[in-house]
Amino acid sequence: MRLNKTLDKVATAFFIQNFNMKKAFSLFDVNGDGMISKKEFRDGIATLEIGIKYDEINDLMKLMSNDTDKISYDDFITKMDINIRQRKNTVSENV
């Protein structure tokens, strides 16, 4: 449940800042190597200013990739999009 709230915060921040998944990935991938490192991910989440704690960021990173040191573009896009859509569908069903 905590991870769902974290995903909600991230999805809301992306929406408010008019980020699509590709733009968000590009902003997180500061060095442009096509992978988001742990540091880049933490820094990217911090720039959203949504109050996500260190352990929540780690959990979110684990969700994004099997390789807990880096997140690929495909993993980021696929996992974020799927989880955000699931959250939207759950909210729609409960309304």
N, C-alpha and C positions, 0 to 999 in steps of 0.2 A: 504494500500500500504506500509506503514511504517513497518508493521509486516512482510510483504513479504520480505522486504530488510533485516530485522533482521534474518528471517529464512534462507535467502541466505547466510548471514555471518556465521551463525552457521553451516550450511551444508558444506560450503566451508572449514571452520576450521576443521570439523570432517574429511573431505576428505583429506586435507593436512596432518593432523596428523595421518592418517590411523586408525581412530576410526570407528568401527561399532557401532550400537545403544547400544548393550549390553555392550561393553567396555566403551562407553561414560557414560552410566548409572552408571556403577561400579565406575568410577572415580568421578562422582558427588556425589554418595552415600557414603560419607566419613565414616560414622559410621556403615555402613553395615546393617542397619535395614530394607532394602528393600523399603525405601521411601526417596525421596529427599526433604529436608526441604527448606524453602525460603533461609536460609543462605547458605546451601550447593549448591543450584541452582545458587545463585549470585556468590559464590566463584568459582564454576565450570565454569560459563560463563567468569568470570574474568581471569581464567587461560588460556582461549583460546586467550586472548589478541587481541580481535577483535573490541574493542571500542564501545561496546553496552552500552547505557545509562541506568540508574537506572529505568526509567519509561518503557523503552523497555523491560527490564528484567521482570518487573512486568506484562506487557502485554503478554509476552511469557509464563510466568508461568500460567497466567489465561487460555491461550490456552491449556496448557498441562493438566490441571486438573480442575474439578469442585470444589474440595477442594483446595482453594487457599493457604493453609498452607503447603501442602505436595503433592508430585507427586509420584504416584505409578509406579512401573516398567512397568506394562501394559499400563498405560496412556502415559508414556514417549515414549515407543517404538511405540505404535500405532499412537499417535498424531505427533510425529516428522517424522516418516516414511511416513505417509500419506501426510503431508504438504510438505516435501521435494520432494516426488514423484510428487505432483501437480505442484510444482515450476519447476521441470525438464521438465514435460510435457508441461507446458506453454511456457517455453523457446524454446523447440523443435518445437512447433507449430509456433512460431514467427520467426524462422530462415528460 
